[in-house]
């Protein structure tokens, strides 16, 4: 991979956030790895925050994305700003059949972004269970909320997989659009986007850094 970044998936419990990632099978190959990430709650280890990795190619670069699948319990809501602080993207999810999960999105958005000074954050409002015929929240209403917070709106179904690949590729493309051309490590500072070893070791990349340095002199 060339570049990497972190992304958080947040929202109420029981809306299908975990299925969103489990349904993603890029190019027919399983590139899923999950591991328990240690967190603390009243000085006790909590084994519920899961880190999942996805590898996606957009344009000329391959991105390794570290997804924090944050549980929807109240105790995680109040800590979500900490988990999201190092993320380049946040997916704010709700269940299209559950008005309560949509209403609580405002809390997740407010808390998750309250400590951020990074204006380059990619925020996406995501309606899950888009395959359901018992929709309670219209796409028009959700898109209106997304615009209020300067976000894009997308829908997906973790059950059928519809829209999942497109959603994750969209998120990656939005983050990729922030990457300067040619890639400049100094400009990436503060964007929460990291250059991976493969790119750092590439002779062409090293040469471009040398050329860019000479042009600044």
C-alpha positions in Angstrom: 0.0 0.0 0.0 1.1 3.6 -0.6 -0.9 5.7 1.9 -3.0 4.9 5.0 -5.6 6.7 7.1 -8.0 5.9 9.9 -11.8 6.1 9.6 -14.4 5.7 12.4 -17.9 4.1 12.0 -20.3 5.5 14.6 -24.0 5.4 15.4 -26.6 3.7 17.6 -26.4 0.0 18.5 -28.1 -2.7 16.4 -28.2 -0.8 13.1 -25.8 -3.0 11.2 -22.5 -1.1 11.3 -20.4 -4.3 11.6 -22.2 -5.9 8.7 -21.3 -2.9 6.6 -17.6 -3.9 6.7 -18.1 -7.6 6.8 -20.1 -7.4 3.5 -17.2 -5.7 1.7 -15.2 -8.1 -0.4 -12.9 -6.1 -2.7 -12.1 -7.5 -6.1 -13.4 -10.9 -5.0 -10.6 -11.3 -2.5 -11.0 -11.3 1.3 -8.8 -8.5 2.7 -10.4 -8.4 6.2 -8.5 -8.5 9.4 -10.0 -7.8 12.8 -8.4 -7.5 16.2 -9.4 -6.4 19.6 -8.3 -2.9 20.4 -7.8 -2.2 24.1 -9.8 0.7 25.6 -10.5 1.7 29.1 -13.7 2.3 31.0 -13.4 3.1 34.7 -9.9 1.6 34.6 -11.2 -1.7 33.2 -10.3 -3.1 29.8 -13.1 -3.1 27.3 -12.8 -5.6 24.5 -15.6 -4.2 22.3 -13.9 -1.6 20.1 -12.8 -3.4 17.0 -10.2 -2.3 14.5 -10.8 -3.6 10.9 -8.5 -3.0 7.9 -9.4 -2.6 4.3 -7.2 -2.1 1.3 -8.6 0.0 -1.6 -7.0 1.3 -4.8 -8.1 4.7 -6.0 -6.3 6.3 -9.0 -2.6 5.8 -8.8 -2.5 4.8 -5.1 -3.5 1.9 -2.9 -4.9 3.0 0.5 -4.8 1.0 3.7 -7.8 2.1 5.8 -7.9 1.4 9.5 -11.6 1.4 10.5 -12.7 1.8 14.1 -16.0 0.1 14.4 -17.3 2.0 17.5 -20.1 0.3 19.4 -23.3 2.3 19.9 -23.5 2.1 23.7 -23.7 5.4 25.6 -20.3 4.9 27.2 -18.7 4.9 23.7 -20.7 8.0 22.6 -19.0 10.2 25.2 -15.6 8.9 24.2 -16.1 9.1 20.5 -14.3 12.4 20.1 -11.1 10.6 21.3 -11.5 7.7 18.9 -12.3 10.1 16.0 -9.6 12.6 16.7 -7.0 10.8 14.6 -9.3 9.9 11.7 -9.4 11.3 8.3 -13.0 10.2 7.8 -16.0 9.4 9.9 -19.1 7.5 8.8 -22.2 8.5 10.8 -24.6 5.6 10.4 -28.3 5.1 11.1 -31.0 2.5 10.3 -33.4 3.8 7.7 -36.2 1.8 9.4 -35.5 3.3 12.9 -36.2 7.0 13.5 -34.6 6.8 17.0 -31.2 5.9 15.4 -31.6 8.8 13.0 -32.5 11.3 15.8 -29.4 10.4 17.9 -27.1 11.1 14.9 -27.0 14.7 16.0 -25.4 13.6 19.3 -22.9 11.4 17.6 -21.9 14.2 15.2 -21.6 16.8 18.0 -19.6 14.7 20.3 -17.4 13.0 17.7 -16.2 16.3 16.1 -16.1 18.6 19.2 -12.4 18.5 19.7 -11.3 18.6 16.1 -9.4 21.4 14.5 -8.8 19.4 11.3 -11.0 21.0 8.7 -10.1 18.3 6.2 -12.2 15.7 7.9 -14.4 13.7 5.5 -17.8 13.1 7.1 -20.4 10.9 5.4 -24.0 10.3 6.6 -24.9 6.6 5.9 -28.3 5.1 5.8 -28.1 1.3 6.6 -30.6 -1.5 5.8 -31.3 0.2 2.5 -32.8 -3.1 1.3 -35.7 -2.9 3.7 -39.2 -2.1 2.5 -40.2 -0.7 5.9 -38.3 2.6 5.5 -39.1 5.2 8.2 -36.6 7.9 7.1 -36.7 9.2 3.5 -33.5 9.7 1.6 -34.6 13.3 1.1 -34.8 13.9 4.9 -31.4 12.2 5.5 -29.7 14.2 2.7 -31.1 17.4 4.2 -29.4 16.5 7.6 -26.2 15.7 5.7 -26.1 19.1 4.0 -26.7 20.8 7.4 -23.3 19.4 8.6 -21.6 19.7 5.2 -21.6 16.0 4.5 -22.4 13.7 1.7 -25.2 11.1 2.0 -25.0 7.5 1.0 -27.1 4.3 1.6 -26.0 0.7 1.9 -27.1 -2.7 3.0 -24.8 -4.9 5.0 -27.2 -7.8 4.6 -27.3 -7.8 0.8 -24.1 -5.9 0.2 -25.8 -3.4 -2.0 -24.0 -0.1 -2.0 -21.2 -1.2 0.4 -18.3 -1.3 -2.1 -19.4 1.9 -3.6 -19.7 3.6 -0.2 -16.2 2.6 0.9 -14.7 3.5 -2.5 -16.5 6.9 -2.2 -15.0 7.5 1.2 -11.5 6.6 0.0 -11.9 8.8 -3.0 -13.0 11.8 -0.9 -9.9 11.3 1.3 -7.7 10.8 -1.8 -8.9 14.1 -3.1 -7.2 15.8 -0.2 -3.8 14.3 -1.1 -1.6 16.9 -2.9 -0.1 16.1 -6.3 2.7 15.3 -6.2 2.5 13.8 -2.7 4.0 16.2 -0.2 4.7 14.8 3.3 4.7 18.3 4.8 1.2 19.1 3.3 -0.1 15.8 4.5 0.8 16.8 8.1 -2.5 17.5 9.9 -4.6 15.7 7.4 -4.3 12.4 9.3 -3.0 10.7 6.1 0.2 8.7 6.4 2.8 7.7 3.8 3.5 3.9 3.9 6.9 2.3 3.6 6.3 1.1 0.1 5.9 4.6 -1.2 8.8 5.9 1.0 11.1 3.3 -0.5 10.0 4.0 -4.1 12.9 5.6 -6.1 10.5 7.8 -8.2 8.9 9.1 -5.0 12.3 9.9 -3.5 13.3 11.7 -6.7 10.1 13.8 -6.7 10.9 14.9 -3.1 14.4 15.9 -4.2 13.0 17.8 -7.2 10.4 19.6 -5.1 13.1 20.6 -2.5 15.2 22.1 -5.3 12.3 24.1 -6.7 11.7 25.6 -3.2 15.3 26.9 -3.0 
